[in-house]
Amino acid sequence: MKPSQNTLSSETLQSLEQLDTCTVSNAIEQFDVRTRNEGFINGSVARCFFPEIRPRAGYAVTARIRSSSTPIAGRCYYERPEWWSYVASIPAPRFIVAEDVDQVPGLGALFGEIHANICRALSCTVYITNGAIRDLSGVAAAGLQVFAHHAAVSHAYAHIVEFGEPVEIGGLKIKPGDLLHGDQHGVLSIPIAIAPQIPARAKKILNAEAELIAYCRSQNFSLDTLAEKMQNSSHKLAHTGEQ
């Protein structure tokens, strides 16, 4: 499957990376482009391993992997140069999204220190899987963010089954080239058509929230005026799920 050719300016990507994922989610809700129970990865399937890393935005590079049985050809992903060529074909910055299709995902880990450093050299910033990762300190040193189900001791027979096709991680269907955003809270997709408008909309939401929080922390706080403050802010907080 060919990825979408729609890409954002570097300025827009940088603006998105200044926002936490919860705020991006709130902003997306205001556009009514999807229901509120979709568009993100279930955190029980893939959790953030390095919460100290700042938010990241990038384009999906998709693959399906296995680790419980030997690959048909080649020992592991190192011996698949066509995989690396595919990675490089997706616009940067890149999120590697690997769906583990074993009956029990995560027996072994495809992604570790070596893979992380190769991916970093190829302008990848995030690795996402419903399976496992390993070499945590080495991956952290490479500077990549990781969302995975768990850590594993061995790579076992980890290998790429196929790549460049739609995958599904934690209820989120992801196509090659999809725009993703992730931080300590999790991962969501951003519809490319509204992505340039997200930073400005998010700024309005954050300003409204800051005003309300300041009021709650002030000595003037009272339940009698809280409802009024909420009503005055409702047009700014509409569809954020925090009214």
C-alpha positions in Angstrom: 0.0 0.0 0.0 1.3 3.4 -0.9 1.4 6.0 1.9 -0.5 9.2 1.7 1.6 11.9 0.1 0.0 14.6 2.4 2.7 16.0 4.7 2.8 18.9 7.1 5.3 21.8 7.2 8.1 21.4 9.7 6.7 24.4 11.6 3.3 22.6 12.1 5.0 19.4 13.2 7.1 21.4 15.7 4.0 23.1 17.0 2.2 19.7 17.5 5.2 18.5 19.5 4.8 21.4 21.9 1.4 20.0 22.9 0.7 17.0 25.2 -1.4 14.3 23.6 -4.4 14.9 25.9 -4.6 18.5 24.6 -4.3 17.3 21.0 -7.2 14.9 21.7 -9.3 17.7 23.1 -8.6 19.9 20.0 -9.5 17.1 17.6 -12.8 16.6 19.4 -13.9 20.1 18.5 -13.8 19.3 14.8 -16.3 16.4 15.1 -14.4 14.3 12.6 -14.8 11.1 14.6 -16.4 9.8 17.8 -14.7 10.2 21.1 -14.1 6.5 21.7 -11.8 6.1 18.7 -8.6 7.5 17.2 -6.2 6.4 20.0 -4.4 3.2 21.2 -5.7 1.4 24.2 -3.1 2.0 26.9 -3.5 -1.5 28.3 -2.1 -2.9 25.0 0.8 -0.5 24.5 2.0 1.8 27.3 4.6 4.5 27.3 8.1 3.3 28.4 9.9 6.6 28.6 7.5 9.2 30.0 10.2 11.8 30.4 10.6 12.1 26.6 8.7 15.1 25.2 5.7 14.7 22.9 6.5 13.4 19.4 4.6 13.7 16.1 5.4 11.7 12.9 4.3 9.4 10.1 3.5 5.7 10.4 5.8 3.1 9.0 3.9 -0.2 9.3 4.9 -3.8 9.7 3.7 -7.2 11.0 6.1 -9.2 13.1 6.4 -12.6 14.8 8.9 -14.0 17.3 7.7 -17.5 18.3 8.7 -19.3 15.0 11.6 -19.1 12.7 11.4 -16.8 9.6 10.9 -18.3 6.2 14.1 -16.6 4.9 16.9 -14.8 6.6 17.8 -14.9 10.3 16.1 -11.7 11.4 15.3 -8.1 10.4 19.0 -7.3 9.8 18.8 -9.5 6.7 15.9 -7.6 5.1 17.4 -4.6 3.3 14.1 -4.0 1.5 12.5 -3.3 5.0 15.0 -0.5 5.6 14.4 0.9 2.1 10.7 1.0 2.9 11.3 2.8 6.2 13.2 5.4 4.3 10.4 5.9 1.8 8.0 7.3 4.4 8.3 11.0 5.1 10.3 11.9 8.3 9.9 12.0 11.2 8.8 8.4 11.3 6.9 6.2 13.8 7.7 2.5 13.4 4.4 0.7 14.1 4.8 -3.1 14.4 1.8 -5.3 15.0 2.8 -8.6 16.7 0.6 -11.2 15.0 1.7 -14.2 17.1 -1.1 -16.0 19.0 0.5 -14.7 22.2 2.3 -11.4 21.2 5.6 -10.5 22.7 7.4 -13.8 23.3 10.5 -12.1 21.9 11.3 -8.5 21.0 12.1 -7.2 17.5 13.1 -3.8 18.8 16.2 -3.4 20.9 19.4 -1.4 21.0 20.6 -2.2 17.5 17.2 -1.7 15.9 16.8 1.6 17.8 20.1 3.0 16.5 19.4 2.0 12.9 15.9 3.6 13.2 17.4 6.8 14.7 19.8 7.0 11.8 16.7 6.8 9.5 14.9 9.7 11.3 12.6 7.5 13.3 11.5 8.9 16.7 9.0 6.4 18.1 8.4 2.6 18.1 5.0 1.2 18.7 4.0 -2.4 19.2 1.4 -4.6 21.0 4.3 -6.9 21.7 7.6 -6.5 23.5 10.8 -4.5 23.5 14.2 -5.3 25.0 17.5 -3.5 25.8 15.7 -0.7 27.6 18.8 1.3 28.5 20.2 1.1 25.0 16.9 2.2 23.4 16.7 5.1 25.9 20.2 6.1 25.1 19.3 6.2 21.4 16.6 8.7 22.3 13.6 6.9 20.9 10.2 6.8 22.5 8.6 3.4 22.9 5.0 2.2 23.3 4.8 -1.5 24.0 3.0 -4.1 26.0 6.0 -5.3 28.0 9.7 -5.8 28.1 11.3 -9.2 27.1 14.6 -10.9 27.8 15.2 -12.4 24.3 14.6 -11.5 20.7 13.6 -15.2 20.2 12.9 -15.5 16.5 11.8 -11.9 16.0 11.3 -11.1 12.4 9.2 -9.0 10.0 6.5 -11.0 8.3 5.3 -8.2 6.0 5.4 -4.4 5.8 3.7 -1.5 4.1 0.1 -2.7 4.9 -2.5 -1.4 7.4 -2.1 -2.7 10.9 -4.0 -2.5 14.2 -2.6 -1.7 17.6 -4.9 -1.5 20.6 -8.0 -0.8 18.6 -6.4 1.9 16.4 -6.2 1.0 12.7 -3.1 2.6 11.2 -2.1 3.0 7.6 1.3 3.8 6.2 1.9 7.5 6.3 -0.8 8.2 8.9 0.0 11.1 11.2 0.5 10.0 14.8 1.2 11.9 18.1 2.4 10.3 21.3 3.7 11.2 24.8 3.5 9.8 28.3 -0.3 9.5 28.0 -0.4 7.3 24.9 -0.7 7.5 21.1 -3.4 8.9 18.9 -3.9 9.6 15.2 -4.4 13.1 13.8 -6.5 13.5 10.7 -4.2 15.2 8.3 -6.9 17.5 7.0 -7.3 19.3 10.3 -3.7 18.9 11.6 -2.6 22.5 10.7 -5.5 23.9 12.7 -4.8 21.9 15.8 -2.1 24.2 17.4 -4.3 27.3 17.3 -7.4 25.4 18.6 -5.3 23.9 21.3 -4.0 27.3 22.4 -7.6 28.5 22.9 -8.4 25.4 25.0 -5.3 25.8 27.2 -6.1 29.4 27.8 -9.7 28.6 28.9 -8.5 25.8 31.1 -5.8 28.1 32.7 -8.4 30.7 33.5 -10.6 28.1 35.2 -7.8 26.5 37.1 -6.6 29.9 38.3 -10.1 30.6 39.6 -10.3 27.3 41.4 -7.0 28.1 43.1 -7.9 31.6 44.1 -9.3 32.8 47.4 -12.5 34.0 45.5 -13.5 30.4 44.6 -17.1 29.5 45.6 -19.6 27.0 44.4 -22.1 29.8 43.8 -19.9 31.3 41.0 -18.3 28.1 39.7 -21.3 27.4 37.5 -21.1 30.9 36.0 -17.4 30.5 35.3 -18.0 27.2 33.7 -20.8 28.6 31.5 -18.6 31.6 30.5 -15.9 29.2 29.4 -18.2 26.6 27.8 -17.6 28.0 24.3 -13.9 27.5 24.7 -14.1 24.1 26.4 -16.9 22.7 24.2 -16.3 19.2 23.1 -13.2 18.7 25.2 -14.9 16.3 27.6 -14.0 18.5 30.6 -17.1 20.6 31.0 
